[in-house]
C-alpha cells in the first residue's frame, strides 16, 4: 500500500509538471492572448493537494485518498485544466488515457470501469464546453496541433511503461516474498512435527538405555575381565550416561527461547563448551580449536539450537575425515566486522552443491548413513540467529563450513 501510494503521488507530480509546462510555456508562445491565470490556478491547487497527501496520507490513504480517489481527482483536475485550455482541441486531452491505463493496472475491475466511464464523461463534456484557444498564427494551427499530439503520445506511452513496469517489478518481488514465506512456514511445520517425534522418542528410549546400563554394570562386575575390556565397558557406561543426560534435557532445551530471546554468551568460551561436549560423545575423534585474540570478550546471542548446529557441523567434519583416514577436525574462531566467524575444516570429499541447496529447504531424505536432518537443522538455527552458513572448498582437498553469527551489539 505504501509503495502504491508513492507511485500514484509521483504520477500526480507528472501531471502537475505537464500542466505547468502547458500554462507557462506553450500558451505564452503559441497563444499569448489566452488567459493563463485559471490554468495556473488549477495547477497550483493540484500541487497543493499533492503536498497535503504526501504529508498526511500514511495512516489515512485507503480511507480518505485511496487509489481510485487519487486517479479520479486527477481526471477531474485535467478536465478543469482543459476546460480553460481549449477542451478536445488541446492535444493534452490524450493525457487522460494514461490515468485510465494506470487505474486498470492497480484498481479492482469495478473501480477501473468507473474510472473509464468518468474519463469518457469528461471527454464528452469538454467536446461541448470549453474556452476556445486562438493561436497567434492561425496558419500553423494544424502543424502545432499535430506536434502536440505527437508529444502527448510520447509522454503517455512513457508514463504507462514507467508505471506498469515498476508495478510489475513490485508484484514479482511480492511473489518471491510470498514464496519464501510459504517455504519458511512449511519448514517450521516440519520442525514442529520433528520436535513432537523427538519428544516421543526421548520418552521411549529411556527404557532401553536403562536396560543397557544395567547390563554394562553386570558385565563390569564379572570377575576375570582384562583391562582392555574394562576400559571398553567404562566407555560404554559413560556414553550411556551422556545419552540419558541428553534425553533428560531434551524437553528443557526444546522449551528455551529461540535466538530472539536467547542468552548472551562469550563467543570463544561458547565454542569451547560445544567442542568439549562433542569430545565427550566422540572420544576417539579429535578437534583442534584456534582462537583469534581480537575476539576476546566478544558476545553473541545463542541458545541450544545454535549449539546443536555447531555440534552437527563438527560431527559431519569428523565423519568426513574418518572416511579418508585424515586427522582431527580444525576449528577456527575469529571476527569479521560485526560478526563472529567460526570455520570448521575437514579433509573429506566435500558436499555437492545440490545437497547443500536441498538442505537449505528441507531434510535430505536419501541419506543411507543417517536421517539427513542435521544439515537442515543447522541452516534453520543459524538463520534464526540472524547469521549465515555456507560451505567452501578447502585448499588441498576437503570442505570449510563457515558459520557467521552477528555480535550481540550488532543485533537489532
C-alpha positions as CSV (number, residue, x, y, z in Angstrom):
1,X,0.0,0.0,0.0
2,X,2.8,2.5,0.9
3,X,4.6,1.7,-2.4
4,X,1.4,2.1,-4.4
5,X,0.7,5.5,-2.7
6,X,4.1,6.9,-3.6
7,X,3.9,5.8,-7.2
8,X,0.5,7.4,-7.6
9,X,1.8,10.6,-6.0
10,X,4.7,10.5,-8.4
11,X,2.2,10.2,-11.3
12,X,0.4,13.2,-10.0
13,X,3.6,15.2,-9.9
14,X,4.0,14.4,-13.6
15,X,0.5,15.8,-14.2
16,X,1.5,19.0,-12.3
17,X,4.7,19.3,-14.3
18,X,2.8,18.8,-17.6
19,X,0.1,21.4,-16.6
20,X,2.8,23.9,-15.6
21,X,4.7,23.4,-18.9
22,X,1.5,24.0,-20.9
23,X,0.4,27.0,-18.9
24,X,3.8,28.8,-18.6
25,X,5.5,27.8,-21.9
26,X,3.1,26.5,-24.6
27,X,0.3,29.1,-24.2
28,X,2.6,32.2,-23.9
29,X,4.4,31.1,-27.1
30,X,1.5,29.9,-29.2
31,X,-1.5,31.9,-27.9
32,X,-0.3,35.0,-26.0
33,X,-3.8,36.3,-25.8
34,X,-5.1,33.2,-23.9
35,X,-5.6,33.9,-20.2
36,X,-3.4,31.5,-18.2
37,X,-4.4,32.5,-14.7
38,X,-7.1,29.8,-14.5
39,X,-4.6,27.2,-15.8
40,X,-2.0,28.2,-13.2
41,X,-4.7,28.1,-10.5
42,X,-5.7,24.5,-11.4
43,X,-2.0,23.5,-11.4
44,X,-1.3,25.1,-8.0
45,X,-4.4,23.5,-6.5
46,X,-3.4,20.1,-7.7
47,X,0.2,20.6,-6.4
48,X,-1.1,21.8,-3.0
49,X,-3.4,18.8,-2.7
50,X,-0.4,16.5,-3.6
51,X,1.7,18.1,-0.9
52,X,-1.1,17.6,1.7
53,X,-1.5,14.0,0.7
54,X,2.2,13.4,0.9
55,X,2.3,14.8,4.5
56,X,-0.9,13.2,5.8
57,X,-1.7,10.1,3.8
58,X,0.3,7.3,5.6
59,X,-2.4,6.5,8.1
60,X,-5.5,7.5,6.1
61,X,-4.6,6.7,2.5
62,X,-7.0,3.9,2.0
63,X,-9.9,5.6,3.8
64,X,-9.6,9.1,2.5
65,X,-7.3,9.0,-0.5
66,X,-7.3,5.6,-2.0
67,X,-6.0,4.8,-5.4
68,X,-9.4,5.3,-7.1
69,X,-9.9,8.7,-5.4
70,X,-6.5,9.9,-6.4
71,X,-6.9,8.9,-10.0
72,X,-10.4,10.2,-10.2
73,X,-9.4,13.6,-8.8
74,X,-6.5,13.7,-11.3
75,X,-9.1,13.2,-14.1
76,X,-11.3,16.0,-12.7
77,X,-8.2,18.3,-12.4
78,X,-7.3,17.7,-16.0
79,X,-10.9,18.3,-17.0
80,X,-10.9,21.6,-15.3
81,X,-7.5,22.5,-16.8
82,X,-8.6,21.6,-20.3
83,X,-11.9,23.4,-19.9
84,X,-9.9,26.7,-19.7
85,X,-7.4,25.4,-22.3
86,X,-9.3,24.5,-25.4
87,X,-11.1,21.3,-24.5
88,X,-10.8,18.5,-27.0
89,X,-8.9,20.8,-29.4
90,X,-6.0,20.7,-27.0
91,X,-3.7,17.8,-27.8
92,X,-3.2,17.3,-24.0
93,X,-6.6,15.7,-23.9
94,X,-4.7,12.4,-24.7
95,X,-3.1,12.6,-21.2
96,X,-6.4,11.3,-19.8
97,X,-5.6,7.9,-21.2
98,X,-2.5,7.1,-19.0
99,X,-4.6,7.7,-15.9
100,X,-7.2,5.2,-17.1
101,X,-4.4,2.7,-18.0
102,X,-2.9,3.0,-14.6
103,X,-6.3,2.6,-13.0
104,X,-6.8,-0.6,-14.9
105,X,-3.5,-1.9,-13.6
106,X,-4.0,-1.1,-9.9
107,X,-7.7,-1.0,-9.3
108,X,-10.4,-3.6,-9.0
109,X,-12.4,-4.3,-12.1
110,X,-15.4,-2.3,-10.8
111,X,-13.3,0.7,-9.9
112,X,-11.4,0.6,-13.2
113,X,-14.6,0.6,-15.2
114,X,-15.9,3.5,-13.1
115,X,-12.7,5.4,-13.8
116,X,-13.0,4.7,-17.6
117,X,-16.6,6.0,-17.5
118,X,-15.5,9.1,-15.7
119,X,-12.9,9.8,-18.3
120,X,-15.4,9.3,-21.1
121,X,-17.8,11.7,-19.4
122,X,-15.1,14.4,-19.0
123,X,-14.1,13.9,-22.6
124,X,-17.7,14.3,-23.8
125,X,-18.3,17.4,-21.7
126,X,-15.1,19.0,-23.0
127,X,-16.3,18.4,-26.5
128,X,-19.2,20.8,-25.9
129,X,-18.0,23.0,-23.1
130,X,-14.6,24.7,-23.1
131,X,-12.9,28.1,-23.7
132,X,-11.6,28.2,-27.2
133,X,-7.9,28.9,-27.9
134,X,-6.9,31.4,-30.6
135,X,-3.4,30.8,-31.8
136,X,-1.2,33.8,-32.7
137,X,-0.5,32.2,-36.1
138,X,-3.7,30.5,-37.3
139,X,-2.0,29.2,-40.5
140,X,0.2,26.9,-38.4
141,X,-2.6,25.7,-36.2
142,X,-2.7,22.2,-37.7
143,X,1.1,21.9,-37.6
144,X,1.2,22.8,-33.9
145,X,-1.8,20.5,-33.2
146,X,-0.1,17.5,-34.8
147,X,3.1,18.3,-33.0
148,X,1.2,18.5,-29.7
149,X,-0.5,15.1,-30.5
150,X,3.0,13.6,-31.1
151,X,4.3,15.0,-27.9
152,X,1.4,13.9,-25.8
153,X,1.5,10.4,-27.3
154,X,5.2,10.1,-26.4
155,X,4.6,11.3,-22.9
156,X,1.6,9.0,-22.5
157,X,3.5,5.9,-23.7
158,X,6.5,6.7,-21.5
159,X,4.3,7.2,-18.5
160,X,2.4,4.0,-18.9
161,X,5.5,2.0,-19.5
162,X,7.3,3.6,-16.5
163,X,4.4,3.0,-14.1
164,X,3.4,-0.5,-15.3
165,X,7.0,-1.8,-15.4
166,X,7.6,-0.7,-11.8
167,X,4.3,-2.2,-10.8
168,X,5.2,-5.5,-12.4
169,X,8.6,-5.5,-10.7
170,X,6.9,-4.8,-7.3
171,X,4.5,-7.6,-7.9
172,X,7.3,-10.0,-8.9
173,X,9.2,-9.1,-5.7
174,X,6.0,-9.7,-3.6
175,X,5.5,-13.1,-5.3
176,X,9.1,-14.1,-4.4
177,X,8.5,-12.9,-0.8
178,X,5.3,-14.9,-0.5
179,X,7.0,-18.0,-1.9
180,X,9.8,-17.6,0.7
181,X,7.2,-17.1,3.4
182,X,5.4,-20.3,2.3
183,X,8.6,-22.2,2.3
184,X,9.5,-20.9,5.8
185,X,6.0,-21.9,7.0
186,X,6.4,-25.4,5.6
187,X,9.8,-25.7,7.2
188,X,8.5,-24.6,10.5
189,X,5.7,-27.1,10.3
190,X,8.2,-29.8,9.7
191,X,10.3,-28.7,12.7
192,X,7.2,-28.8,14.9
193,X,6.5,-32.3,13.7
194,X,10.1,-33.3,14.2
195,X,10.0,-31.9,17.7
196,X,7.0,-33.9,18.6
197,X,8.7,-37.1,17.3
198,X,11.8,-36.3,19.3
199,X,9.8,-35.9,22.5
200,X,8.1,-39.2,21.9
201,X,11.4,-40.9,21.1
202,X,13.0,-39.4,24.2
203,X,10.3,-41.0,26.3
204,X,10.6,-44.4,24.7
205,X,14.4,-44.5,24.7
206,X,14.6,-44.2,28.4
207,X,13.8,-47.8,29.0
208,X,16.3,-49.4,26.6
209,X,19.0,-47.1,27.8
210,X,18.3,-48.1,31.4
211,X,18.5,-51.8,30.4
212,X,21.8,-51.2,28.7
213,X,23.2,-49.5,31.8
214,X,22.2,-52.5,33.9
215,X,23.8,-54.9,31.5
216,X,27.0,-52.9,31.4
217,X,27.2,-52.8,35.2
218,X,26.6,-56.5,35.4
219,X,29.3,-57.2,32.9
220,X,31.7,-54.9,34.7
221,X,31.2,-56.8,37.9
222,X,32.2,-60.1,36.3
223,X,35.5,-61.5,37.6
224,X,38.4,-62.1,35.3
225,X,37.9,-59.2,33.0
226,X,41.0,-57.9,31.3
227,X,42.0,-54.3,31.5
228,X,41.1,-53.5,27.9
229,X,37.5,-54.9,28.3
230,X,37.1,-53.0,31.5
231,X,38.0,-49.8,29.7
232,X,35.6,-50.5,26.9
233,X,32.8,-51.1,29.4
234,X,33.6,-47.9,31.2
235,X,33.4,-46.1,27.9
236,X,30.1,-47.7,27.2
237,X,28.8,-46.7,30.6
238,X,30.0,-43.1,30.0
239,X,28.3,-43.0,26.6
240,X,25.0,-44.3,28.0
241,X,25.1,-41.6,30.7
242,X,25.6,-39.0,28.1
243,X,22.6,-40.3,26.1
244,X,20.5,-40.2,29.3
245,X,21.6,-36.7,30.0
246,X,20.7,-35.6,26.5
247,X,17.3,-37.2,26.7
248,X,16.7,-35.7,30.2
249,X,17.5,-32.2,28.9
250,X,15.7,-32.5,25.6
251,X,12.3,-31.2,26.8
252,X,14.0,-28.4,28.8
253,X,16.1,-27.3,25.8
254,X,13.1,-27.5,23.4
255,X,11.3,-25.0,25.7
256,X,14.1,-22.5,25.7
257,X,13.6,-19.2,23.9
258,X,15.0,-19.1,20.4
259,X,17.5,-16.6,19.1
260,X,15.1,-13.6,19.6
261,X,15.4,-14.1,23.4
262,X,18.4,-16.2,23.8
263,X,21.1,-15.6,26.3
264,X,24.3,-13.6,25.7
265,X,27.5,-15.7,25.8
266,X,31.2,-15.1,25.2
267,X,31.8,-16.4,21.7
268,X,35.1,-18.2,22.2
269,X,34.0,-19.7,25.5
270,X,30.8,-20.9,24.0
271,X,32.7,-22.6,21.1
272,X,35.0,-24.3,23.6
273,X,32.0,-25.6,25.5
274,X,30.3,-27.0,22.4
275,X,33.6,-28.7,21.4
276,X,34.1,-30.1,24.9
277,X,30.6,-31.7,24.8
278,X,31.3,-33.1,21.3
279,X,34.6,-34.6,22.6
280,X,32.6,-36.4,25.3
281,X,30.4,-38.1,22.7
282,X,33.3,-38.8,20.2
283,X,36.2,-39.7,22.5
284,X,38.1,-41.4,19.6
285,X,37.9,-38.4,17.4
286,X,39.8,-35.2,17.8
287,X,39.3,-31.5,17.2
288,X,41.7,-28.5,17.4
289,X,40.4,-25.0,18.2
290,X,42.3,-21.9,17.2
291,X,41.1,-18.6,18.6
292,X,41.8,-15.1,17.3
293,X,43.0,-12.7,20.0
294,X,40.8,-9.9,18.6
295,X,37.7,-11.9,19.6
296,X,38.4,-11.8,23.3
297,X,35.3,-10.9,25.2
298,X,33.1,-10.6,22.2
299,X,29.5,-11.8,22.9
300,X,26.8,-13.4,20.7
301,X,23.2,-14.4,21.4
302,X,23.0,-18.2,21.4
303,X,20.5,-20.9,22.5
304,X,20.6,-24.7,22.5
305,X,19.7,-24.9,18.8
306,X,22.8,-22.9,17.8
307,X,24.9,-25.2,19.9
308,X,23.4,-28.2,18.2
309,X,24.1,-26.6,14.8
310,X,27.8,-26.2,15.5
311,X,27.9,-29.7,17.1
312,X,26.4,-31.1,13.8
313,X,29.0,-29.3,11.7
314,X,31.8,-30.7,13.8
315,X,30.4,-34.2,13.7
316,X,30.0,-34.1,10.0
317,X,33.6,-32.9,9.6
318,X,34.8,-35.7,11.8
319,X,32.8,-38.3,9.8
320,X,34.3,-36.8,6.5
321,X,37.8,-37.2,8.0
322,X,37.2,-40.7,9.1
323,X,36.1,-41.7,5.6
324,X,39.5,-40.7,4.2
325,X,41.7,-41.5,7.2
326,X,42.5,-37.8,7.9
327,X,43.5,-36.3,11.2
328,X,41.3,-34.3,13.5
329,X,38.8,-31.5,12.7
330,X,40.2,-28.0,12.6
331,X,38.1,-25.2,14.1
332,X,39.0,-21.5,14.0
333,X,37.1,-18.7,15.7
334,X,37.6,-15.1,14.6
335,X,35.9,-11.9,13.9
336,X,34.8,-10.3,10.6
337,X,33.2,-6.9,11.0
338,X,30.2,-7.2,13.3
339,X,30.1,-10.9,13.2
340,X,31.8,-13.9,14.9
341,X,33.1,-16.3,12.2
342,X,33.5,-20.0,13.0
343,X,35.1,-22.2,10.4
344,X,35.0,-26.0,10.7
345,X,37.5,-27.6,8.2
346,X,37.9,-31.2,7.2
347,X,39.7,-33.2,4.5
348,X,36.7,-35.2,3.2
349,X,35.4,-35.5,-0.3
350,X,33.2,-32.3,0.0
351,X,29.5,-31.6,-0.1
352,X,27.9,-31.5,-3.5
353,X,26.2,-28.2,-4.4
354,X,22.8,-30.0,-4.9
355,X,23.0,-31.4,-1.4
356,X,23.7,-28.0,0.1
357,X,20.8,-26.4,-1.7
358,X,18.4,-29.2,-0.8
359,X,19.4,-29.0,2.9
360,X,18.6,-25.3,3.0
361,X,14.9,-26.1,2.4
362,X,14.3,-29.5,4.0
363,X,15.9,-32.7,5.3
364,X,17.9,-34.9,3.0
365,X,15.6,-37.9,2.5
366,X,18.0,-40.1,0.7
367,X,20.8,-40.5,3.2
368,X,21.5,-44.2,3.9
369,X,24.0,-43.3,6.6
370,X,21.7,-41.1,8.7
371,X,18.4,-39.3,9.0
372,X,19.6,-36.4,6.8
373,X,18.3,-33.6,9.1
374,X,21.5,-32.4,10.8
375,X,22.5,-30.0,8.0
376,X,18.9,-28.8,7.6
377,X,18.6,-28.0,11.3
378,X,22.0,-26.2,11.2
379,X,20.7,-23.9,8.4
380,X,17.5,-23.2,10.3
381,X,19.2,-22.5,13.6
382,X,21.8,-20.1,12.1
383,X,19.1,-18.2,10.1
384,X,17.0,-17.8,13.3
385,X,20.0,-16.2,14.9
386,X,20.4,-13.8,12.0
387,X,23.6,-15.5,10.8
388,X,24.7,-17.2,7.6
389,X,26.1,-20.7,6.9
390,X,28.0,-21.6,3.7
391,X,30.5,-24.2,2.6
392,X,33.7,-23.6,0.7
393,X,36.3,-25.9,-0.9
394,X,39.4,-26.2,1.2
395,X,42.8,-25.8,-0.5
396,X,44.4,-29.2,-0.7
397,X,41.1,-31.0,-0.5
398,X,38.2,-31.0,1.8
399,X,35.5,-28.5,2.9
400,X,35.3,-25.5,5.2
401,X,31.9,-24.9,6.8
402,X,31.8,-21.1,7.6
403,X,29.3,-20.0,10.2
404,X,28.9,-16.3,10.8
405,X,26.8,-15.1,13.8
406,X,26.3,-11.3,14.4
407,X,27.8,-9.9,17.6
408,X,25.4,-9.0,20.4
409,X,26.0,-5.3,19.9
410,X,25.2,-5.6,16.2
411,X,21.8,-7.2,16.6
412,X,18.7,-5.0,16.1
